[in-house]
Amino acid sequence: MPDLPIFARARSHSSAIAFRTPSTTHRYQDLLDHSALVASVLLAGTKDLEEARVALLVAPGFDYVAAQWGIWRAGGMKVPICLSATEPEWEYALTDSGASIVIVDDVSAPKIAPLCARLGVRLVEVEAVGQSQPCELPELTPDRQAMILYTSGTTSKPKGVVTTHANIQAQIESLVEAWEWSASDRIPLFLPMHHIHGIINVTLCALWSGASIEPFSRFDMQAILDRVRDDAYTLFMAVPTIYVKLIQALESAADADAERVAIVGGFARMRLMVSGSAALPASVHEKWTELTGQKLLERYGMTEIGMALSNPYRGERRPGAVGLPLPGVEIRLKSESGAIVTREDEPGEIQVRGPAVFRVYWDRPEASAECFDDDWFRTGDMAVLERGYYRIMGRLSVDIIKSGGYKLSALEIEAALLEHPDIVECAVIGLPDDTWGEAVSAAVVLKPGASLELGGLRDWSKGRLSVYKIPQRLQVVTELPRNAMGKVTKPAVRGLF
């Protein structure tokens, strides 16, 4: 039975180490063997899941990928969900996707088990899979739907981006070629595994190449810096917020401190360091180069398209720019007047075409149709071409906030805040922030006689909003600015802070 290319390539690297932790190593053959057991458990005597949705709530590492590959090898669609999400957010993802199974690890199982019982969703604990027996697996083709990845948009609820195995392969091959991945590469994995950055850019690119991954359940700065000092990695990928925190850590030590010198040397010897998921301030780019000698490679992408633009691996990496189209990607800019931009220094919406681009949002045909201009995907981001490189100018929609590497829906946060007993009206925006890229900021109108401070709002929000959606700034106002149609004007809201 023919394999999908990702599995065939794993067989060619069968004896190489795929995952390494301080206590264990797992080879590519282990991934193939264990994922076959996961697939047999999911199939439960049937021949093919036929694109049934299987949610995945497992910490980064070997078990996560074995479960992911098991879903695919059984013919299912993977639905990764956030480890730190609230129960209502989990419930939305499960019900919207129609997931019939959830794969969990022992940490998350007690948290989501009551929800699965209430919804009638089968719960599979990944640690128990080893007791199963392999079975015959279905034949897969690249045009099969492989994953639903939820992304916040301009509506109050996240939309499920459906990608096929062919889309995912195109995204991987583009980055492997552009960033010159090889089997000798070693990379840490501490990014969330319900986002494309961790799933594609780090994990699947590494596994396609026969490289080695060192997983962390979260960004543990000291543990990671210890490994950097020991020359454990050849590549490093993070969001701008993490680079800010690393800069603060390095600057807090004396220049001649032996530990700092060793860590800086570890960073300097890496062959590539990448920043993405949010705009990288030029000041952070320049400070990182000053401290380590490394020129960060900034790129641009979205859940719907994978990565589309990148500064070059070999060539100028320009602070404030996202470079040129990646292999297999076509880019054009379209002005607000509808004309295709043909000259430099003229802004337009980024539109993308190519084999990596998705085609539909899950169960949202109207939204799917609206986001395409013929066969060009409309990103909603404005850019300009300057001296041969693209520079992102911002969102066409003010309702998207990019904070700490996450793309957040302001409307979703507003809907949650309006449940507060003292809030009558609110407007949520992103304000520029050197650490987070954009800080989630709320302007609120309160009931007469009520009072509210940021600390109290943040405490109230815990359990109702994921940690990265909790407001970081608060402004209490008597009224919100509106236009002639009565709609809140968010550019004017910024003037309230």
N, C-alpha and C positions, 0 to 999 in steps of 0.2 A: 504494500500500500504506500503510495507516495506521501511524503511529509510536506507540510508547509515549509518554506525555506528557513524560517527561524529554527525549526526543529532539526532539519537536515544539517544546518550549520552547527548546531549544538552537538550532533553526533560526530562531526569532524573534529570537535574540540573535547571529546568525551573525557579524556584524562586530565584536562586542565582544571584549575580551581576557579569555580564560578563565584563562590561566596566564601569570605574569610572573616571570622570573628576571633576575639582573643582565645576562645575555648574550642572552636570547631572550624572545620573546613568542609565545603561541599563541592564536589566536582560536577562538571556538566552532565556526566552520566547519571549522577544522583538526581539531578533536576529532571532528566528524562524519565527515570524509573519512578520517582515519587509522583510526578505529574500524571503518569499513566494510572497510578493507584487512585489519585484524586478523581480522574476521569471515570474510573470504574465505579466509584462510590456515587458520583453524580448521576451516572447512567442508571444505576440500580436495576439492571436487567433489561433496560431498553437499548435500542441500537444507536440512537442519535437524539441529542437534545433539541435539534432542529431550531437553533437560535433562541431557545428559552433563556430568559435573563437570570443570571446568577450574581448576586451582590457579593462583594468582597470586603471584609472588615478585618484585615490582618496587618500586623506591623511590618515595616519594610524588612526584606531579607529573603532567605531561602524559601521559607514557608509561603510567603506572599507570591513569589514567582511560580513555585510549584502549583499553587492553587490557580493562579492566572492561566498557566499553560494547561492545567487539568480542565479548566472550563472550556478552553479553546479545543482541546483534543477530544472532548466529549461533544463538540458541536454547539456549545453554548455561547452566549454573549455576556461578557464581563461587565459588571456595573460597580466600579470602585466607589466606596463611600468613605466619608471623612471619619477618622478615628475619634476626633474631638467634637463631633457634631452633637447637637441636642437630639432628644428623642423625636420631636416634631420634624426636624430636618431629615432624620433617618426614615421616618414614616413617609415623608413626601417622596424621597428617592425610591423607596420600595414600591409604593402604590403607583407612582407615575410610570415607572418602568415596567410594572407588572411582574416584578421579580418573584420567582417561586421558591428560590433557595437562597440562603445566606451562608457563606463560608466565614467562620470566625476563628480567632485564636483564643487561648484560654483567658487572656486579659479582657477581651471584649465580649466574650460569651455571656457572662452574667448581666452585662449592661443591656444587651439587645434581646436576650431570650424572652422577656415578658412581651416585648413588642411583636416578636415573631409568633409567639403563641396567640396573641390577640388577632393578628392578621392571617393566621393560618399558613405561615411561611415556614418551610422546612429549614432546620438549623443543622449545619454540618460543622463539626469541630475539626480543624485541620490537624490537630495533634493525634486524633483517633484514626486517621486515614491509613496509617501503616499496618493496621490489622486487616485490611481488605486484600483482595486478590485481583490481579490484572484481568482485563477482558478485551475482546476485540473492539477496536475503536473505529469510529466512522471515517470515511474518506472526506477530506476537506478541500475546498477550492478557495482561491484568493478573493473571489467576489462575495464570499459569505460575510455577513455582518458579525463583527468581532467585539465591539465595545460600545457602551453608552457612557459618556463622560459628561457629568453635569457642569454647566457653566452659567454664571449669572449674566443676565442680559438686561435689556431696557424694560422688561416686564418684572413684576414683583416676584415671580417664581423662577428658579433656574430651569433652563432648557437642557434636554438630553441630546448631546452631539453623538450621532451614530457614525462610527467608522468601520470600514471593512478591513479584512486582513491585507488587502492590496493597498489601501490608504496608509495603514500602519507601516507596511514594508517600504513604501515610497518615502515616508517621513524618516525612517531609520537610514535608508540608503543615502538620502541627501546629506544627512549630517555626518555619517561615517566617511563619505567622500570629502566633504568640505573641511572637516576637522581632523582628518587623517587618523581615525581610530585604528588601533592594531591590537593583536593578541597580547602584547607586552604591557598594555595599559592597566593601571590600577586606579580606582576612583572611590571616594567615600560616598555613601548614600544617606542623606539625612533630610531630604526634601519630602513633602507630603506625597503619598502614593495615590491620591485621588486627583492629581493634576498632571498635565502632560509633561511638565518639566521633569518630574521624578520618574514617570512611567516610561516615556520615550527617550528624552535627551540623555538621561543617565542610564537607567536599567537596561532597556532594550537595545540601545546602541552598544553598550558594553557587552551584552550577551550575544549580539549578532557578530561581534568582533572576536569573541573568545577571550575577552579581558576579564579581570577580577574585580569584584565589588566588595567593599567593606561596609556593611549596613549599621546604622545607628537608629534607635527608636525615636530619637529627637536630635536636635542640634545641641550636642554636648560639647561646648567650646573647649574645655580643658582636655577632654579625651581626644578630640580631633586635633588640637594643637600638639599634643604629645605625639600623635602619629605623623603629623607634618614634620615635626622635628626629626623623626626617625626615617624620613624619606619614604614613607609608605605609599605615596600617591604620585602618579604622573599627570593626572587631570583633577580639576576641582571645579564644581559647578554650584553656584549659590545665587540667592536673590540679593539685591542691593542692601537690604537691611542687615544681612549677615556680614557683608563686607564692612559696613559701618561699625558693627560690634567688634569685628576682628581688628579694625583700625584702632578703636578705643582700647582694646586689650593690649595691643603692641605699644601704643603711645603711653600707656600707664607704666611701662617698664623703662628703666634707664637704658640709654643707648648701648652702654657697655655690658649690660646684663647678659651673662652667658646663655641663659635660657632663651632670651629674646633673640640673640644672635643666631642660635641654632634653629629657632622656628623660622626666622626670616630666611635663613639659608634653605630650609625645606621648601618654603614657598617659591623662592627664586629658582630652584632646580626643577620645578614642574614644567612640563612642556606646554601646558595650556590651562588657562583659568578663564572661566566663562561667567558672565552675569546676565540674568534675564528675569522674566516674569513681571518686571516693572522697570520704569526708566531709571537709568543709572546717572545720578548727578555728576557732571563733569568734575566737580571738586573731589568727589569720592574716587573717581577714576584716576585723577592725577595724584591724590594722596597715596593710593595703593601702589602706584608706580614708584613714587618717592620712597616709600617704606621698603618695598620688596624687589623693585626692579621689574616686576611683572606688569605687562600691559594687558588689562582685562579685555576680553573679547565680548562685546555687547551684541546681542542678536534680538530679533523681533519675531514673535509668533503668536498664535492663538490656538485654543482648543480645536476650533473648526478646521484649521489649515496646517497644523504642525508649525514648524519653523519656516519662515518665508525669507527673511533678510538676515544677513550676518556680516559683521566686519570680517575681513579675511584672516585665515590662519597664517598665511604668509603674505605680509604686506602691512600697510598702515592701518592701525586700529585707532580710529578717531574718536576722542571723547565727545559725547553728545550725539553721535550718529549711530545708526544701526546697519550701515554698510550697503551691500548689494544683494540681489536675489541669489538664493542658494540653488544648487544643481536641481534641475527639474521643475523649478518654480518660475512662473511668469508674473510680473508685477506691472500694473499701470496705475496712474493717478487720474482721477476724474474730478473736474472742478464742480463747484456748486451749480454752475450754469448747465452742466451736462456735457461739456466739452472734454475731450481727452487732453490732458496736459502733455505738451511735447517739449517744453523748454524748462531749463533749470530755474529755481527760485520762484516757481509758481506753485502754490499749494493745491492739493487735491486729496480726495479720499483714496486710500490704498485699496486696490482691488486685486484679487489673487486668483490665479488659475493654475491647475496642474494635477497630477495623479494623487497628490497627498491631500487634496481638498475634499472634505466631507460633502455629502449631497443632501442629507435630511436631518432635521431635528426630530427626535422621537415623538410621534403622535402629534406633530404640529405642522400640518401641510401648509397653512397660510404663512407662518413664520419662515418656513423653509423657502417658499417661493419669494417672499419679500427680500430675503438676504442675498439674492442672486440678481445680477444684471447680465442677462443672457447666461453664459456659463462662467462669468466672473463673480467670485464671492466678494461681497461688500463688507469690509472689515469694520466700518464706522470710525476708523482712525484717520486723522488728517496727517499728511506728510509733505515734505518738500525735498526736491533733489538739489543738493548743494555740492558743487565741485565733485560730482560723480557719486556721492554717497547720499543715501536717504536719511533724513532726520524727522523723527516723529514730532508732531506739533500738539497732539492731544486728541481727545475723543470728540466725535461729532455729538455724542450724547453726553450730557452732564450727569447722567444717572449711573455712570460706571465709576467706581473708585478703585484705584490700584494701590493696595496697601500691603507692604511686607511680602510682596510676591503674589498676593491674591487679587483676583478681580471680583469686586463686590458690587452687588446691586443696592444702590441707595434706596430704591423703592422698597426692597425687602426689609431693610433696616427700619425705614420709616413705619412700615406696617407693624413691626414688633413694638416700636416705641409708643405708638398710639394706643397700645394696650395698657400703658402706665396710667394709673388712676388720676394723676394730676396733669397729664399732658393733653391739651386740647388740639393743638396743631404742631406739626414739626416739619422741618426740611433738613435732609441729610446731604452733605456735600463732602468732597475731598479737598483738603487744603494742603499746599506744598509742605513737605516735611523731609529734612535731610536724612533721618533714620528710616522712616517708613515709606518714603516716596510720596504718598498722600496719607494724611491723617483723617480718619473717620470723624467728622465734625457735625454736630447737631445743633440747629437753632430751634428752640421750642417756645410755644405759647402755652402758659399754664392757666389752670382754673383760677378764678379770683381768690386771692388770699393764700394760694399755695406757694411753696418755695421748693427749689431743687438745686442741688449742687452736683458737680461732676462725679464725686466719689459715690454719692447716693445712687445716681443713675447707673453707674458702672456695676455697683453691687446688685441693683435690681435686675440688670440685664443678664447677669450670669445665670445660666440655665435656660435662658430664653433666646440668647444669641450665641453663636460660636465666638470664641475668644477674640478672633481677629475682626469680628464685626461690631464689637462693643465700642461705643464712641470714645474717642481719645480727647475730644474738646467739646465744650458745651457753651452755648450762649442763650440766655433766657431773654426773650424779646416780648414786646407788647403786641406786635403784629408782624406778619411775614410780607415781604414785598411781592406784589402781584402785577400782572399786566392787565390790559384793558379787558381781556377775556376772563379775568379772575384767576388765572393760573399762576402759581408761585414761580417767580423768575429766579432760578438758582444762581446765575451770575451775580445778581444783586444781593443774594443771600451772603455771598462771600464778603460783601462790604459790611456785614453786621459783626464780623469777627475782628 
